[in-house]
Amino acid sequence: MAERAVPSRVAIAERVASETGFKKSCIPEVGRLLGLAATAKPHGVIAESGTGAGVGTAWLHSGLGAGARLVTVERDEEPARRAARVFADDDRVSVLTGDWRLLERYAPFDVFFCDGGGKRDDPERVVELLAPGGLLILDDFTPSPHWPPRFGGEVDELRLFCLTHPTPDATEVLTTPDSSAIVAARRS
């Protein structure tokens, strides 16, 4: 199977991450999932918590429809400034600096990649910010063969919350042999 090309803005954001020593960027396997989710909502409001160097943002951007809008927030000023430069020529993209709750004014979201604030400190609010049919994507999980899911010998409360919540339907998707993501869709 031929390897697919990396979208140009993803390559730019990866270069920014490398040059600044940012090591927590979105992996390509999750990135392709993000691009697919954005593509599925061509007129949607797409959100991201935890911009970092903008790699996940760039993957979301790779699927952004002409009628869609992407808003991302980074709590640290310098990474947010660098990421904003990657998207400066596209008025569909807004990079905010501050607490993840700045995103609330743009809700409801058709896609929400919650990679920073919110996913651990207020997961219930994260779910509330989804539009009917909205997709929530959380990554950085370690696959667990147990139920309830476990990590580090303890019940993984966030994963359990997502997989058993009554509002969205959710599943865990293996992204690499050693990592997984949760994908949830809010019921209408």
C-alpha positions as CSV (number, residue, x, y, z in Angstrom):
1,M,0.0,0.0,0.0
2,A,1.4,3.4,-1.0
3,E,1.9,5.9,1.8
4,R,-0.5,8.9,1.6
5,A,1.0,12.3,1.4
6,V,0.9,14.5,4.5
7,P,-1.2,17.7,3.9
8,S,1.1,20.7,3.5
9,R,-0.1,22.6,6.6
10,V,0.4,19.5,8.7
11,A,4.0,19.4,7.4
12,I,4.4,23.1,8.3
13,A,3.0,22.6,11.8
14,E,5.2,19.5,12.3
15,R,8.2,21.6,11.4
16,V,7.1,24.3,13.9
17,A,6.8,21.6,16.6
18,S,10.2,20.2,15.8
19,E,11.9,23.6,15.7
20,T,10.4,24.6,19.1
21,G,10.9,21.2,20.8
22,F,7.1,20.5,21.1
23,K,6.8,16.8,21.6
24,K,3.1,16.2,22.2
25,S,1.8,16.6,18.7
26,C,-1.0,14.6,17.2
27,I,0.2,11.4,15.6
28,P,-0.7,10.8,11.9
29,E,-3.1,8.0,12.7
30,V,-5.2,10.3,14.9
31,G,-4.6,13.1,12.4
32,R,-6.2,11.2,9.6
33,L,-9.2,10.5,11.8
34,L,-9.5,14.3,12.5
35,G,-9.4,15.1,8.9
36,L,-12.1,12.5,8.2
37,A,-14.3,13.9,11.0
38,A,-14.0,17.5,9.6
39,T,-14.7,16.3,6.1
40,A,-18.0,14.7,7.4
41,K,-19.2,18.1,8.6
42,P,-18.6,20.4,5.5
43,H,-20.6,23.3,7.0
44,G,-19.8,22.6,10.6
45,V,-18.2,24.3,13.5
46,I,-15.1,22.4,14.3
47,A,-13.3,22.9,17.7
48,E,-10.1,21.9,19.3
49,S,-8.9,22.3,22.9
50,G,-5.1,22.2,23.1
51,T,-3.7,23.7,19.9
52,G,0.0,23.0,20.9
53,A,2.1,23.5,17.8
54,G,-1.0,23.3,15.5
55,V,-0.5,19.7,14.2
56,G,-3.9,18.5,15.2
57,T,-5.4,21.8,14.0
58,A,-3.7,21.3,10.6
59,W,-5.2,17.8,10.4
60,L,-8.6,19.2,11.1
61,H,-8.0,21.9,8.5
62,S,-7.1,19.2,5.9
63,G,-10.8,18.2,5.9
64,L,-12.3,21.6,6.5
65,G,-15.2,22.4,4.1
66,A,-15.6,25.8,2.4
67,G,-18.6,26.5,4.7
68,A,-17.0,25.2,7.9
69,R,-15.3,27.1,10.7
70,L,-12.4,25.9,12.9
71,V,-11.7,27.4,16.3
72,T,-8.9,26.2,18.5
73,V,-7.6,27.3,21.9
74,E,-4.1,27.0,23.5
75,R,-3.5,28.2,27.0
76,D,0.2,29.1,26.4
77,E,0.7,32.3,24.5
78,E,3.8,31.5,22.5
79,P,2.6,28.2,21.0
80,A,-0.7,29.8,20.2
81,R,1.0,32.7,18.4
82,R,3.1,30.3,16.3
83,A,0.1,28.1,15.4
84,A,-1.9,31.2,14.4
85,R,0.8,32.1,11.9
86,V,0.3,28.7,10.2
87,F,-3.3,29.6,9.5
88,A,-3.0,33.3,9.1
89,D,-4.2,33.2,5.5
90,D,-7.4,31.3,6.2
91,D,-10.2,33.3,7.8
92,R,-12.1,30.1,8.5
93,V,-9.6,29.4,11.3
94,S,-9.4,31.2,14.7
95,V,-6.6,30.4,17.1
96,L,-7.4,31.7,20.6
97,T,-5.1,32.0,23.6
98,G,-6.4,31.2,27.1
99,D,-8.6,28.7,29.0
100,W,-10.4,26.0,27.0
101,R,-13.7,27.5,28.1
102,L,-13.2,30.3,25.6
103,L,-14.5,27.8,23.1
104,E,-18.0,27.9,24.7
105,R,-19.1,31.0,22.8
106,Y,-18.6,29.1,19.5
107,A,-20.6,26.0,20.5
108,P,-22.4,23.9,19.7
109,F,-19.7,21.9,17.9
110,D,-20.1,19.5,15.0
111,V,-16.6,18.1,15.7
112,F,-14.7,18.6,19.0
113,F,-11.2,17.3,19.3
114,C,-10.7,17.7,23.0
115,D,-7.0,17.3,23.4
116,G,-6.3,19.8,26.1
117,G,-8.4,21.4,28.8
118,G,-11.9,20.0,29.4
119,K,-11.4,16.3,28.9
120,R,-10.2,15.6,32.4
121,D,-11.4,18.6,34.4
122,D,-15.0,18.9,33.0
123,P,-15.9,16.0,30.6
124,E,-19.6,16.5,31.2
125,R,-19.4,20.1,29.9
126,V,-17.4,18.9,26.9
127,V,-20.3,16.6,26.0
128,E,-22.8,19.4,26.5
129,L,-20.9,21.5,23.9
130,L,-21.7,19.0,21.1
131,A,-24.4,19.7,18.6
132,P,-26.9,16.9,17.9
133,G,-24.9,14.5,15.7
134,G,-21.7,16.2,16.8
135,L,-18.5,14.1,17.0
136,L,-16.2,14.1,20.0
137,I,-12.7,12.8,19.6
138,L,-10.3,12.1,22.5
139,D,-6.9,10.5,22.0
140,D,-3.9,9.5,24.0
141,F,-5.4,6.3,25.5
142,T,-3.6,3.0,26.0
143,P,-5.7,0.1,24.8
144,S,-7.2,-2.0,27.7
145,P,-8.5,-5.5,27.3
146,H,-10.4,-5.2,30.6
147,W,-13.8,-4.0,31.6
148,P,-14.1,-1.6,33.1
149,P,-11.1,-0.2,31.2
150,R,-7.9,0.2,33.2
151,F,-4.7,2.2,32.9
152,G,-1.8,1.9,35.3
153,G,-3.6,-0.7,37.4
154,E,-6.6,1.6,38.1
155,V,-10.0,2.1,36.4
156,D,-9.6,4.7,33.6
157,E,-12.4,7.0,34.8
158,L,-12.3,9.2,31.7
159,R,-12.6,6.3,29.3
160,L,-15.3,4.7,31.4
161,F,-17.2,8.1,31.4
162,C,-17.0,8.4,27.6
163,L,-17.9,4.8,26.9
164,T,-20.9,4.7,29.3
165,H,-22.3,8.2,29.0
166,P,-26.0,8.2,28.1
167,T,-25.9,11.1,25.6
168,P,-23.3,10.2,23.0
169,D,-22.7,6.8,21.5
170,A,-19.0,6.1,21.8
171,T,-16.4,3.5,20.8
172,E,-12.7,3.1,21.3
173,V,-10.7,2.9,18.1
174,L,-7.2,1.4,18.0
175,T,-4.9,4.0,16.3
176,T,-1.6,2.1,16.7
177,P,-0.9,-1.2,18.5
178,D,-0.1,0.9,21.6
179,S,-2.6,3.7,21.4
180,S,-6.3,4.3,21.0
181,A,-8.8,7.1,20.7
182,I,-12.5,7.5,21.8
183,V,-14.9,8.6,19.1
184,A,-18.4,9.6,20.3
185,A,-21.4,11.0,18.5
186,R,-24.1,12.9,20.3
187,R,-27.6,11.5,19.7
188,S,-30.1,13.9,18.1
